[in-house]
Amino acid sequence: MITSPPAAELTPENPEIRPAPSQPIENFSYDNTSVKWFAYATIIWGIIGMTVGLWVALDLVFPQLNLGLAFTSFGRTRPLHTNAVIFAFVGNGIFMGVYYSLQRLCKARMYSDTLSKLHFWGWQLIIVAAVITIPLGYTSGKEYAELEWPIDILITIVWVIFGINMFGTIIKRRERHLYVAIWFYIATFVTVAVLHIVNSVEIPVTFMKSYSWYAGVQDALVQWWYGHNAVAFFLTTPYLGLMYYFIPKVAQRPVYSYRLSIIHFWALIFLYIWAGPHHLLYTSLPDWAQSLGVVFSIMLLAPSWGGMINGLLTLRGAWDKVREDVVLKFLVVAVTAYGMATFEGPMLSLKSVNGIAHFTDWIVAHVHVGALGWNGFLTFGILYWLIPKMFRTQLYSRKLANAHFWIGTLGILFYAIPMYWAGFAQSLMWKEFNADGTIANSFLDTVTHLAPMYALRSLGGVLYLTGVIMMTYNLIKTVKAGSFLANEEAEAPALAKHYVTHGKEHWHRWIERRPTQLLIFSLIVILIGGAIEFIPTFLVKSNIPTIASVKPYTPLELEGRDIYVREGCYTCHSQMIRPFRSETKRYGEYSKAGEFVYDHPFQWGSKRTGPDLHRIGGKYQDDWHYNHMYEPTSTSSGSIMPAYPWLFENKIDYTVTPKKILAMQTLGVPYPEGYDKIAVVDAQKQAKAITANLKKTLGKKGLIAPLSPDHEIIAVIAYLQRMGTDIKAKAPVTDTTSKK
Amino acid sequence: MKFINYLTSITGIGIFPLISLLVFFVFFVLLGFYIMKADKVRLNYLAAMPVEKNEKDQNKTTGINN
């Protein structure tokens, strides 16, 4: 048996760090196969997700690309794009980087090859399920959490498998200290688990249909706590872990400041979890929660920039390498994009800025600086470094990789600049008034005005995607030229079972060696933020003043609402009128918290490609909706909304209606006892009334398709005509906030 | 009486942001102390962990630098 050698070059003369001399050297190997598979999946899903992204971008310039089919309409393909790039491209990218770096940082092979395989194939199964179900219209209607309940359960199982595999590796490690990247991985694991479970609490109605457990304001708070922290703990913390591993690794220089990384870690996970409400500024969310979101978002600037500076300054004295090494170029631009996006984020959280930017393309630009710059470029940099290394060869073409870098950078600029422009233009046009106090621009004017910007953005997408395809070719050639090292031999001294401390130990140093305790601490830290925002919003009645005239949806309206959710209308239309003159003048009375108490799920939306719909009820006649849904340009010339001809053929599925009523009753919607038994009769009665009205107004000439009360369009019209009309009944608002 | 009754009767939620701020403040003051006092040699060791060369099969190139 060999005993350990003297301390390695970088090991200081410190008894706490130096491996115990009596420990035997162990031989083991790193598993590169899982890393390779995750790398391949990252590339394949990246191309698919970005191609769908380009397609949905082009939809806004050429609405014909919606193809007139249900599964290819924007409301379904846009969630496909977001899910594919977030969970398939970045998700696989995370696992690729974690599986590579964790083994090396722990000096141990992944805990179980079987779990690695299960994790890989389980994750791909989830993605395939998403690719099939989202276009088919199976959605829970919550952004970035669209997947229905059976897939939610599968996600939970696969995530737990990942967790066991990761913790197993950490527990059997040969390195006492947990490097900061591992902290980020642990925080990612625990927080994503909490976010996913809390946001996915839903009541199943059928195999692929469920209702969110929460309603209205509460659902919005939970959803954006989830949505924001999906950005934080899926797109940011794991990638920061990768940054902390790969930048020093590639540059062959230690992290600039380990002190800063400790503060970076705790401050980031502590602050991020609170910031969700900044997605809901000026909405019906209670003011105190909005303010809390703003304050924490502003504070986030400090750790985010601390992290960015730490990443960039790691290259101090090595900037000459950046000129030569394309991997470093990608990494530097990634970290810079992170810095820009995390500066912009807090600025967008200021209420005055948010009032301008929210619901516009500005947010789309902001998101893509992060997605294309930070996540995309970091992933590409890692791929260019990993693949040649695992295949023991040189990169096929350095020139091509450089070309990818430049075309990708140009792609980001061509994407972001037109979208910023579009965002400003949109907001200014929405808010413009004539001298006589009337609104200057119709909504449609603002839409048609943006077409050139949308076209330029698509060009940005083409450039970026071209770069990715060039990378794929380059990496395929590299793979073919090399020979894959499936098991990388390594050796390290075993870890002493009993750790001897030297003198008094600080509490933080204690935690740095203990993964389980670190997990629990991280969990507590993130739960505090969630709990303090949730508990009062959920339980203190004064937060959501009830409105006596707000009644549950009729069964037909409920069916119509489900179709609205299925078609992804929320991807373009908000249902939230903010208390601005420019909005109340255009859309009507601003939205009240009490109006959404029966909305499972809420459908406030986050982007207005089309106008707000909260007060659409009664604004137009039934026949207007009928024509508009069949061919939007027939009522609104220049509209880019997709047509929905299938609603005029598909029949309303009344077989599930009673179950839906029962589910709603379980959720606390006050339908009378036994209403599920007569709900269908009520629905059919209302459908007949709408059909009769349509026949009267349209006459035989105006009929586009055979008119039947059973067609889905009738339910959609019922829902649209109901929306936002309850408070017009003029029942007094019960102000429960007043002191007794 | 169920626990939820106590939660629903929370009054003066204005105190919540203050509590949050206090929790935040105390945690980071403690962390700040730790950071100041932490052993520099040890931090340098940790900072260099990704760079450490401990793999048997040391491929010196990054594949594209040379």
Interface residues (C-beta under 8 A of the other chain):
Chain A: A8 L10 T11 P12 E13 N14 E16 I17 N27 Y30 S101 R104 L105 K107 E175 H177 Y179 V180 A181 Y244 Y245 F246 P248 K249 V250 Q252 R253 P254 V255 Y256 S257 Y258 R259 S261 I262 I263 W266 A267 F270 L271 W274 W288 S291 L292 V295 K321 E324 D325 V326 V327 Y384 W385 I387 P388 K389 R392 T393 Q394 L395 R398 A401 T478 L485 E488 E489 A490 E491 A492 H506 W507 H508 R509 I528 G529 I532 I535 P536 L539 V540 K541 N543
Chain B: I4 L7 T8 I10 I13 G14 F16 P17 I19 S20 V23 F24 F27 F28 L30 L31 G32 Y34 I35 K37 A38 D39 V41 R42 L43 N44 Y45 L46 A47 A48 M49 P50 V51 E52 K53 N54 E55 K56 D57 N59 T61 T62 G63 I64 N65 N66
